[in-house]
Amino acid sequence: MNGLDLVIIGIIMVFIGFIVVLLSIISAAGKSRVEGGGVIIIGPVPIVFGSNRNVTSLLLILAIILTLLTIIMFIVPMITYRGVP
């Protein structure tokens, strides 16, 4: 996997994020009750907040998955290219 592949994956992830936000706004337009929350990841530490326990639990699981994915993405290249100068 070279740098161009990572750039393409990043751009695709940004577009998927925009689509998810757009779909959530459209689906929440008819509802009178809105729940929300967020995840802020500073380094390896996720900070999770939400409007109720269900949203916070879901975002906590998402934060753990994102943190593990980030750690894996840092470790795999180091293991793969260990002997290459």
N, C-alpha and C positions, 0 to 999 in steps of 0.2 A: 504494500500500500504506500503510494508516494504522496507528496504534498498536494498534488492536483486532486487526487481522490478525496482527501480530507476536506478540501475546499468545497468540492461538489457535494459531499455529504453534509457539510455545514449549511450550505445554501438550501439544500432540500429540507433540512430540519427547521430552518427559519420559515420557509414557506408552509410547512406542515403546522408550525406553531400559529401562523397567521390564520390558516384555515380553521384550526381548532377554536381559536378565539372568536372568529367570525361566526362559526356554527353555534357556539355557546351563547353569543349575543342574540342571534336569531331565535334560538330555542327558548331563551329567557324572556323574550319580548312580550309574550302573552301571559306570563306568570306574574302574580302580584307579590310573591315572596321570593326574594333573591338571597342566596347564600353564597359566600365566597371565602377565599383565603389565599394564601400565597406561601411561596418557599423562597428564601434567600440563602444561597449557598456561598459562604465566604471561606475559601480554601476548602478543606475537607469537612467543615462544620455546617450542617444545615440548620437554618432558623425557620420554624414553621409557625404560621398563625392562621386562624380561621374563625368563622362566625359561630360555629357549633362543633360539637365533638365528632360528628360523622365526617365533616369536611376536613377537620384537622387530622383525623386518623388516616383518611385517604391521602392527604398531602404528606403526612409523615412517611407512609409507605413509598410514595413517589420520591421523596427526598432520599430515602435509604437506597432505592434502586439507582437514582441518579448519582449518588455518591459512590456506590460500588462500581457503576459503569465508568465513572471518571477515574477511579483508582485502577481499574483493569486497563483502561486505555493508556495510562502512564506506565504500568508495569509490563505489559505485553511487548512494547517495542524494546524495552531494556533487556528483556529475556531473549527476544528474537535476534537482536543485533549485538549480543554480548561479545562475540569474538571479532567483530568488524571494527577496524580502527576508524 
